[in-house]
Amino acid sequence: RGESITVEFPEMKDKFTPAYINRLIGHLDNCKDVCDSFGITTNIVPYAKNNVVSGFTVKSFRNPDKDPDSYDFDYDPFWEDDFDYSGIDDEYDDAEIPKDKFPEIKNPIPDDDDEIIDVSKVWVDKMMSDMGICPFTNGPDMSGMPMGPVFYCVDRSSKMEDMYARFWKEAVRVEDNVEKELSTTLLVTPEFCMENVEMFENWSNTLTQTLEALDVEGLCQLIFFHPQWTFRDGGERSGDGAAANYARRSPWPMINILRTNQVRAAQRGIPTGLVYQQNEKTLTGIGSDKLETMLRLRNWDDVSNVKVNRRDMEALRIAQDYQQTGQVKAEDQSLVHDSTPAANKINEEQIEDSNLVNVLVQALGKRLGKESGTVSQLSGPETSATIMASDFVLKSLDDIAQGKTTAKKAAVAATAPQPVTATQAPLDDKAKLDSEREDKELEVLFGGAGIVKQSDDDENY
């Protein structure tokens, strides 16, 4: 008790501004909410010389004579030691436990790290690559923009504090290596929150929330996987809709550390929302029961013959071309008969009964906490929808500002075919003028009823 250690960072003195220190302390306070000891028996405070912060002091308040994991409490005069607890759980003991229809996992956590990596690679190969769940993954060992090696590592820590340390170690590894030697890292954590996805999400959120606050978002972006992962996107995630969750369900908890420059390059080529839709369609075709069975057996032979043709799916085709050439083809950005590039097109289901201005208003409301009173991040699909809505609105407003049209005339102009000049990209049959579709798009911009509400859970979307 009373032990302390001070660590100075002389190279970061200029970084330690009052605003940065406040953000850092805020991040540490969030970490305390999920940690086992930090914030309870251990604390951290800024260390200053001549009123200038140059490091931090870690203090321990643990009683060396007590086991921190002990549940022996001091005497409480208000506690009834003589209370008879017999039979208190009888009603639960007699309850019929529903039988699990899926096979039991025979070896949930293998002792051999190499076996864990081998199984993880098979999962990446079949689910992420062959099925196109990750458009920029090519087999188990190569991924990214530009293509580079995937680094796999295993950490068996179970405590929050230890996993924070390992995560930042791997983040530094990504920073210290060039893309051609290490494109992305997959940190596999088989003994970390394996049976508690809520706690895993809480821990994960403390990292994603701090990327911007600590100026780390320019280095890395994070994707998390877990055997029980469920998307929190307001969509129906039971029954047939449950299959989409397997885009993030892995044999063990995993943390994917991506390079920010690669993520931004990928987003320029293809929006998150389009990938999300494609994944949902692919996984629903297989079915959640089959996906869960394969995940538990650690065996994906049942889909060994399932390999999407990236040339047949618009999202994957554009991603593949962009990955190989570093640019999006002209025809995939053509605005001849559409207000958005082919890579960003909104299908009719998204357009019908929607209002893109309301999309922007609702997105801003969620980010500012206008509806719920709590500032919230947009999900991947919401971000994509907002970007697409912004592009559509800005293009139409620009046309009005340049006198090309008026808001009133825009709806009428939608039904008139536009001539294709020799300088415009040629169109295939699928991209020919569809006046009915354009009519709907203009109705979306200047009329309609906002985002279609799918369920009562969609209040904040």
N, C-alpha and C positions, 0 to 999 in steps of 0.2 A: 504494500500500500504506500502511495506517495512516490513511487518510482516515476521518472520522467526521462525523456530523451528529446533532444532538439536537433533538427536537421535544417541546415541552411542551403539555399539555392542561389549562390552569388550571380549566376548567369541570368536569373529571372527577376532581378530587382526592378528593372524597367517595366516588367509585365505586371508586377504586384501593385497595381493601382487600387485605390479604395473600391472602385466599382468591381474590379476583377476579384478582389478578396471577398467582397460581399457575395458575389455569384458562387465562388468556390465554397464558402461557408454554407450557403444555401444548398449546394449539392451534397455536402457532407451531412447536413441535417436530414436530407431525404434518405441518405444511406443509413442513418441511425434507425430509421423506421423499420428496416428489414434485417439489420445486423443482429448477431447473437450477443456480442459483448460491447461493440463500439457504441458509445452513447450511454452505456449502463455502467460498466466498470472501467471504460477507457474513454478519454476525450482528447480533443485537439484544439489548440489555440494558436493564433499567429504569433510569431516571434519577431520582435522589432529591436533594431539598434538605432539610437538617435532618432527615434520616432519614424523610422523607415522599416517596413516589413521586409525581412530577408529570408524568412523560413517559417517553420512551424514547430511547436513543442507538443509532444504526445505525453499525456499524463495518465497514469494508472491509479485507479481507486479500489482495486481488488484487494480483498482481505486475504493475505497469504495463508491464513489458518483455516479458510473455508474452501470447500470444493465448489467451483462456480456452477457445476451441473447438478449439485445436490438439491433435493426438494425437501430437506429438513428445515422447517421454518421455526423461528423463535416462538415462544409461548404467546398465545393470543387469548386473553381472558374472555373474549366474546365468542370463541369457537366452542361448539358443543362436542366435546370428545366422546360423550356417552351416546350420541345419536346412533340408532340402529339402522344401518344401511342395507340389511339383508332383504332380498327380494325386490330391490328398487329397479332392477333391470329386467325383471321377469317378462314384462310385456314385449321387450325387444328380443330377448332370448328365444321366445316362442314364435316370433314373426318369421314367416317364410321368406327366405332370401332368394330372390330371383336368380335363376340359373344363367350363367354367362354362356351365350351361344357361340362365343369365339374360343379358339384353342388357347390353352395356357402357354405362357412364355416359359420355355423350359430352362433357359439360362439368361435371366434378365440382364445381369451385368457380368460378362466374362472377366476372368482374372487377367487374361492376356490383353495388353493394349493393342498388340498387332491384330488380334482378332476383331477388336472393336473398330479399328481403322479399316480393316478389310470389309466388314459388313457395311460400314458407313460409305465406303467407295461404291459398293454394289448398289446401295440405295441411291446415291447421287447419280450413278450411271443410268439406272432404270427410270427413276422418278424425275430427276431434274433435267437429264440430258435427253434420253430416248423419247420421253413423253413431252419434252419441250416446256416443262414447268418453269425452268429458268432459261430464257431465250439465248443467254450468252454463255451457257455452259456446254462444252463439247467433250463428252466423256467424263470420267471421274477425276482426271488429272489436269485438265486445261479449262480455263474460263477467263472471262474479262474482256475489256476493251482498252488496249489490244490484248490478244490472247496471251496468257501466261500460265505458269504452274499454280496449282492449288496446293496450299500447305495444310496438312492435317496434323493435329496434335490432340492428345488426350490428357485431361486433368481429372483426378479422382477426388478433388476437394469436395467437402460437403458443407463447409461453413461459408457464409456470405463474404466475410472479410477475406478469406483465402481466395475466393473466386474473383473478387475485385482485383486482387494483386495479380492473378494470372491473366485476367483480361487485359490489364494495362501493359503487362509484359508482352503480350501478343500484339497489341496495338503499336508498341514501340518497334517490334520486329517488322511489321508492315512498313513503318516509316523508314527503317534503316536499310531496307532492301529495295532494289529497283524492280520495276514491274515485270521485266523479262525473267527475273529470278523468283519472284513471289508476286503473283497477281492478286490472290485473295487467300484468306485463312479461314479454315473451319475448325473451331475449337470444340471438341466433343467432351461433354461433362457428364459421364454416366451415373455418377453418384450425387449429383447436385439437383435437388428438387425433382427427382425422378417421379415421385408420386404426388407432387403438389404443383400443378401448373399455375395456380393463382399466385403462389409465392414466387415462382419463376418469372411470371409476368411483372410482378411488383419490383423484383430485383432488376429485370430488364429495363423497366421504365425509368429507373434512376440513372441508367446510362444514356438512353436515347434523349432524355430531357436535358442532359448536361452537355451534349455535344456542342450546341450553339453557345451556351453560357460560358464554357471554358475555351471557346475558340478552337474546338477540335473538329468541328463539322467539315472544315476544309481538308482534313486528313482522312477521316473514315466515316462510313455509314454502317449501320448494323441491321442484320436480319436474324431473328431468333426462331428456333425450331424446338418442338417438344412433342412427345408421344401423345399428349392429350390436348394439343393446341386447338383453340376455337377462335375464328375470326370475330372481332367485335365491330362489325360493319353495318349492323342493323338488318342484315339479310337473314333469311330463314336458314338456320344451321342445324336442323334436325331432319329426319327423313331423307328424301332425295337430296336436299340441300347440304347434307353433312359431308358429302364427298369433297366439296371444295376445301374443307379444312385440311385435307391430306397434302395440300401444297406446302403446308408447314408442319406436318406430323412426321417425325423422324424416329428412328429406333431409340435414340437417347436425346436428352437435351443438348442442343448445339447452339453455338454463337458464330455467325458468319460475319467476318470483318471485311468489308468492302472498301475499296479506294474511292473517295468522293469524286475524283476526276473521272473515273470510269462510270460511276453511277450517273453523273451529269451527262456524259457522252451518250450513255444508253438512253437516257430520257429524251435527248434530242432526237434520237432515231425512232423511238417507239414509246408511247405513254404507258404508265403503269396500269391504267384502267383497261386498256386493250389486252394486255397480258393476262390480267385477272379474269377477264371474260373468257379468254381462250382456255385458261387452266380449268375454270369451272366446267366448261363444256367437255373437255377431255376427261376429267376425273369423274364427272357424273356419268359419262358413258361406261366407265368401268364399274362404278357402284361402291358405296361406302363399306358394305359388308366384305367385299372382296379385298378392298384396300386395307381394312383393319386386319383381316386374316393374314395377309402377306406381311404386314408390319409386325404382327406378333410372332410369326414363324421365322422372321428375318429372311424370307425367301420370296423372291419376286419372279420365279419361273413361270407363274401363271400369266404373266404379261411379257414374257420374253419375246413374243412375236409382235408386241405392240410398240411400234416406233413411228412417231409422227413424221410425215414428210413436210419438212419446213418450207418447201416450195408451194405446198398446197394451202397453207394457212397464212393469211396476210400478215398477222402480227409476227410470226416466226420468220417468214420470208424476209420482211423488212429488217428484222433484227440480224438475220444471218448476213444479208448483203451489207448492212452497216458495219458489222463486226469484221467482215473481210476487207471492205474497201475504205472504211472510215467516213463514208458519206451516204446520205440518203439520195436515191435516184430521183431525177427530175419528175418522172411520172408518179412517184410516190408523194410528191409535194405539190402536184398540179392543183391549181385553184380554178380551172376552167369552168367547171359546173358545180363547184362546191366551195364553201367558205373555209374548210379546214383540209389539211393534207390527208392523203389516203391513210397514212399511219394513225391519224387522229380522228377518223370519221366516227360520227355518232350514229348508231343504227336506229331504225325506226322505233324500236321499243323504248330506247332512251329518249327519243324526241317527242313521242306522242304525249300530249297533255302536259308538256313541260314548258317552263319559261326560263330562258338562260339568264335573264337579269335576276330572277329570283334565286337561281343557283348561286350567283355571286353574292347576293344579299345574305343568303342563308350560310354560305361559307364564311363570310366576314362575321356574321353573328356568332357562329360557333367558335371562331378563333378569338373573338373578343369577349365571349361569355355572356352575350346578350340574352340568350334564351334560358340557359341553366344557371347562370351566375358563376360558372366556372370556365376559365379559359381552357379550351380543348384543342388538341391537334387534329388535323384532317387525316382520315385514313388514305391509303393509296388510291382506291377508286374515287374517293371524294376529291383528292388533289387533282387527279386526271380530269374529272368532270369540270372542276373549277377552271383549270387551264384551258380546256376546250371551249368553255363558255366565254372566257375572257377573249380568246382569239376571235370567236364569232362576233361578239359585241363590238370589239375594237375595229374589226374589218368593216362592219356595217356603219359604225359611227364615222369612220374615216371616209367612206363613200359619201355619206351625207355632208361631211365637212368640206369635201372637195366639189360638192355640187353635182356629183354623179347621179344622185337620186335623193329622194326625200323619204321620210319614214312612211308617209302615206302611199307614195308610189312604189316603194320597195315590194310590198305584197303583190301588187299588180304585175311588176316586172318579173316575178318569180315564174310565171307561167309561160314567158316568152323564151324560146330557145336562143342561146347566144352563139354567134359564129365562132368557129375555131380558126385562128390565124396560123400561118405557117410557122411562126415562132413558138407556138404553144405545143406542149408535149402531146403526142398522139394518144387517143383514148381507146381502150379495148371495149368490148361489148358491154361489160359489167358497169363501165363508167359513163355510158351514154346518158344523155339528158333524160331525167325523169321529172317531169314538171310537177307531178303529184308530190314527190318527195321534197322538191324545193319549196313547194307551197307550204308543206308542213314545217320546214325549217324556218321560213319567215314568220309563220304563225307562232313558232316557239319564241322567236325574238320579240315580237310585238304583241303577243297575246298569250293565252294559255293560263294554266293554273299552278305553275311552279313544279317542284319535284314531286313525282308520284310517290305517295306515302304507302309503303309496302305493309307496314304493321304498326302497332302502337309503340313498338320499341324505337321507332324512327323519329321521335320528337325532336332530336337535336340535329337532324340531318337536313 
